[in-house]
Amino acid sequence: MTTETETFTFEQLAGDLSLSPDMYFIHDVSTEEYREYEFVAANSLFKTVYRINSPRVLIVRKEGTTHRVIDSRGIGHCIPFGGTVPVVLRWKNLIASACEF
């Protein structure tokens, strides 16, 4: 069990992933302080900004329609690629270093 203040490095988070390099790109984004996504609804003046603080791992599935970001607390964020509906899925696993898709 992790605490709310426990943080993880790229190596700790990515090292436990069992993802095939033939199917996924895995990138270290730990140099970013935050990562923001801006969603604008079709035919609307309104926008939503979704911010991920302390991102660590960026996972892109080849030929996929989403990508995932794991932050320093082990919380996974699923982001749709541009042109899709403005929805973000967010989750936290019981074991923070184990982020399965």
Backbone as CSV, one residue per row, in Angstrom:
resi,resn,N_x,N_y,N_z,CA_x,CA_y,CA_z,C_x,C_y,C_z
1,MET,0.858,-1.176,0.000,0.000,0.000,0.000,0.903,1.237,0.000
2,THR,0.548,2.217,-0.804,1.334,3.441,-0.890,0.622,4.559,-0.158
3,THR,1.371,5.597,0.140,0.772,6.768,0.767,0.587,7.832,-0.298
4,GLU,-0.215,8.844,0.018,-0.468,9.924,-0.933,0.796,10.714,-1.250
5,THR,1.786,10.733,-0.358,2.980,11.527,-0.586,4.119,10.728,-1.199
6,GLU,3.976,9.417,-1.305,5.029,8.592,-1.887,5.116,8.870,-3.384
7,THR,6.345,9.057,-3.879,6.527,9.311,-5.302,7.486,8.287,-5.892
8,PHE,7.415,8.148,-7.221,8.188,7.130,-7.915,8.947,7.746,-9.078
9,THR,10.064,7.139,-9.441,10.865,7.586,-10.567,10.425,6.872,-11.838
10,PHE,10.927,7.343,-12.974,10.655,6.678,-14.246,11.108,5.228,-14.187
11,GLU,12.317,5.004,-13.654,12.877,3.652,-13.595,11.999,2.715,-12.774
12,GLN,11.494,3.193,-11.636,10.627,2.367,-10.793,9.320,2.038,-11.499
13,LEU,8.736,3.021,-12.169,7.439,2.814,-12.816,7.567,2.008,-14.105
14,ALA,8.514,2.376,-14.948,8.657,1.695,-16.243,9.252,0.314,-16.087
15,GLY,10.061,0.097,-15.052,10.710,-1.191,-14.862,9.744,-2.322,-14.597
16,ASP,8.572,-2.006,-14.044,7.585,-3.032,-13.729,6.583,-3.276,-14.851
17,LEU,6.672,-2.498,-15.934,5.720,-2.668,-17.029,6.101,-3.878,-17.869
18,SER,5.131,-4.690,-18.179,5.382,-5.856,-19.028,4.723,-5.619,-20.385
19,LEU,5.211,-4.587,-21.084,4.653,-4.206,-22.372,5.648,-4.532,-23.475
20,SER,5.168,-5.091,-24.542,6.020,-5.474,-25.662,6.486,-4.239,-26.427
21,PRO,7.803,-4.099,-26.647,8.291,-2.967,-27.440,7.822,-3.024,-28.892
22,ASP,7.326,-4.171,-29.327,6.761,-4.274,-30.667,5.392,-3.603,-30.750
23,MET,4.747,-3.432,-29.604,3.402,-2.862,-29.583,3.336,-1.479,-28.947
24,TYR,4.356,-1.100,-28.149,4.303,0.145,-27.387,5.601,0.927,-27.493
25,PHE,5.479,2.262,-27.483,6.609,3.158,-27.274,6.536,3.591,-25.811
26,ILE,7.636,3.510,-25.080,7.671,3.929,-23.675,8.735,5.014,-23.554
27,HIS,8.327,6.199,-23.077,9.215,7.355,-23.024,9.335,7.892,-21.603
28,ASP,10.516,8.359,-21.273,10.768,9.028,-19.996,10.401,10.499,-20.162
29,VAL,9.391,10.962,-19.435,8.991,12.370,-19.482,9.185,13.026,-18.117
30,SER,10.094,12.464,-17.315,10.283,12.955,-15.947,10.941,14.330,-15.892
31,THR,11.410,14.857,-17.024,11.953,16.209,-17.024,10.847,17.257,-17.092
32,GLU,9.616,16.823,-17.334,8.479,17.750,-17.397,7.954,18.027,-15.990
33,GLU,7.713,19.302,-15.679,7.092,19.663,-14.404,5.609,19.290,-14.423
34,TYR,4.966,19.534,-15.543,3.576,19.160,-15.734,3.318,18.952,-17.218
35,ARG,2.171,18.369,-17.528,1.741,18.136,-18.908,0.276,18.523,-18.949
36,GLU,-0.104,19.378,-19.903,-1.492,19.820,-20.009,-2.081,19.431,-21.354
37,TYR,-3.358,19.104,-21.312,-4.130,18.794,-22.514,-5.327,19.728,-22.531
38,GLU,-5.556,20.363,-23.665,-6.676,21.280,-23.804,-7.713,20.630,-24.718
39,PHE,-8.922,20.513,-24.223,-10.018,19.924,-24.976,-11.044,21.007,-25.271
40,VAL,-11.394,21.140,-26.531,-12.413,22.097,-26.948,-13.532,21.311,-27.613
41,ALA,-14.723,21.435,-27.073,-15.873,20.726,-27.636,-16.204,21.291,-29.011
42,ALA,-16.651,20.427,-29.905,-17.020,20.856,-31.256,-18.090,21.936,-31.192
43,ASN,-17.960,22.950,-32.030,-18.931,24.052,-32.113,-19.143,24.735,-30.768
44,SER,-18.064,24.885,-30.001,-18.191,25.472,-28.675,-17.048,26.447,-28.425
45,LEU,-17.322,27.430,-27.599,-16.282,28.358,-27.185,-15.632,27.914,-25.878
46,PHE,-16.162,26.854,-25.296,-15.681,26.392,-24.007,-14.554,25.385,-24.181
47,LYS,-13.605,25.444,-23.290,-12.514,24.482,-23.318,-12.240,23.999,-21.898
48,THR,-11.651,22.840,-21.832,-11.264,22.243,-20.563,-9.774,21.956,-20.622
49,VAL,-9.076,22.293,-19.560,-7.656,21.987,-19.478,-7.475,20.895,-18.436
50,TYR,-6.817,19.840,-18.842,-6.532,18.712,-17.950,-5.031,18.711,-17.704
51,ARG,-4.619,18.843,-16.446,-3.201,18.933,-16.103,-2.751,17.693,-15.336
52,ILE,-1.591,17.191,-15.726,-0.946,16.085,-15.021,0.342,16.638,-14.425
53,ASN,0.416,16.700,-13.109,1.617,17.175,-12.440,2.630,16.044,-12.306
54,SER,3.894,16.371,-12.451,5.006,15.429,-12.292,4.843,14.155,-13.121
55,PRO,4.646,14.293,-14.445,4.551,13.078,-15.262,5.888,12.348,-15.276
56,ARG,5.839,11.025,-15.356,7.071,10.230,-15.350,7.207,9.358,-16.595
57,VAL,6.121,8.675,-16.986,6.182,7.716,-18.087,5.088,8.046,-19.103
58,LEU,5.471,8.090,-20.385,4.524,8.245,-21.471,4.511,6.930,-22.240
59,ILE,3.324,6.355,-22.403,3.184,5.075,-23.096,2.244,5.279,-24.278
60,VAL,2.763,4.993,-25.468,1.973,5.132,-26.683,1.870,3.759,-27.326
61,ARG,0.657,3.302,-27.527,0.450,2.027,-28.211,0.500,2.293,-29.708
62,LYS,1.333,1.566,-30.401,1.437,1.724,-31.844,0.082,1.431,-32.465
63,GLU,-0.352,2.311,-33.348,-1.649,2.193,-34.019,-2.820,2.302,-33.050
64,GLY,-2.611,2.904,-31.889,-3.684,3.064,-30.914,-4.390,4.395,-31.058
65,THR,-5.453,4.578,-30.321,-6.217,5.826,-30.359,-6.085,6.613,-29.061
66,THR,-5.274,6.130,-28.149,-5.031,6.837,-26.890,-3.553,6.715,-26.548
67,HIS,-3.141,7.487,-25.564,-1.845,7.256,-24.946,-2.023,7.394,-23.445
68,ARG,-1.073,6.865,-22.703,-1.173,6.874,-21.247,0.017,7.591,-20.648
69,VAL,-0.233,8.260,-19.540,0.810,8.929,-18.775,0.694,8.426,-17.345
70,ILE,1.827,8.057,-16.758,1.862,7.687,-15.345,2.595,8.797,-14.618
71,ASP,1.979,9.319,-13.569,2.622,10.414,-12.839,3.468,9.884,-11.680
72,SER,4.094,10.798,-10.959,5.037,10.415,-9.899,4.377,9.689,-8.734
73,ARG,3.052,9.769,-8.616,2.343,9.054,-7.550,1.829,7.704,-8.018
74,GLY,2.143,7.338,-9.279,1.694,6.059,-9.807,0.287,6.089,-10.358
75,ILE,-0.289,7.278,-10.514,-1.629,7.399,-11.068,-1.522,7.384,-12.587
76,GLY,-2.331,6.540,-13.231,-2.353,6.453,-14.682,-3.424,7.362,-15.253
77,HIS,-3.113,7.999,-16.368,-4.040,8.892,-17.061,-4.113,8.428,-18.506
78,CYS,-5.315,8.196,-19.021,-5.514,7.745,-20.402,-6.065,8.928,-21.201
79,ILE,-5.326,9.364,-22.221,-5.659,10.555,-22.979,-6.017,10.166,-24.411
80,PRO,-7.180,10.625,-24.933,-7.502,10.345,-26.335,-6.649,11.203,-27.257
81,PHE,-6.302,10.669,-28.427,-5.587,11.453,-29.419,-6.503,12.541,-29.939
82,GLY,-5.926,13.583,-30.502,-6.692,14.710,-31.027,-7.791,14.272,-31.981
83,GLY,-8.911,14.972,-31.927,-10.016,14.668,-32.814,-11.017,13.686,-32.241
84,THR,-10.742,13.166,-31.053,-11.696,12.260,-30.424,-12.402,12.985,-29.288
85,VAL,-13.327,12.313,-28.658,-14.117,12.954,-27.600,-13.226,13.417,-26.446
86,PRO,-13.576,14.547,-25.819,-12.751,15.097,-24.743,-12.983,14.392,-23.409
87,VAL,-12.420,13.208,-23.276,-12.569,12.424,-22.052,-11.190,11.954,-21.603
88,VAL,-10.959,12.008,-20.314,-9.721,11.497,-19.739,-10.092,10.462,-18.692
89,LEU,-9.479,9.310,-18.774,-9.667,8.259,-17.775,-8.481,8.316,-16.828
90,ARG,-8.746,8.335,-15.514,-7.677,8.435,-14.525,-7.863,7.307,-13.526
91,TRP,-6.746,6.682,-13.113,-6.846,5.605,-12.132,-5.584,5.526,-11.307
92,LYS,-5.692,4.869,-10.143,-4.538,4.612,-9.294,-4.621,3.153,-8.863
93,ASN,-3.562,2.406,-9.144,-3.507,0.999,-8.765,-3.167,0.864,-7.296
94,LEU,-3.517,-0.267,-6.705,-3.148,-0.532,-5.312,-1.641,-0.618,-5.158
95,ILE,-0.970,-1.205,-6.146,0.485,-1.240,-6.157,0.909,-0.197,-7.171
96,ALA,1.420,0.943,-6.682,1.648,2.096,-7.543,2.608,1.835,-8.682
97,SER,3.575,0.941,-8.497,4.533,0.710,-9.558,4.024,-0.247,-10.622
98,ALA,2.888,-0.873,-10.389,2.328,-1.823,-11.355,1.177,-1.171,-12.096
99,CYS,1.431,-0.725,-13.297,0.400,-0.041,-14.081,0.125,-0.860,-15.322
100,GLU,-0.858,-1.718,-15.259,-1.181,-2.610,-16.367,-2.277,-1.990,-17.227
101,PHE,-2.253,-2.315,-18.507,-3.249,-1.795,-19.442,-4.044,-2.938,-19.994
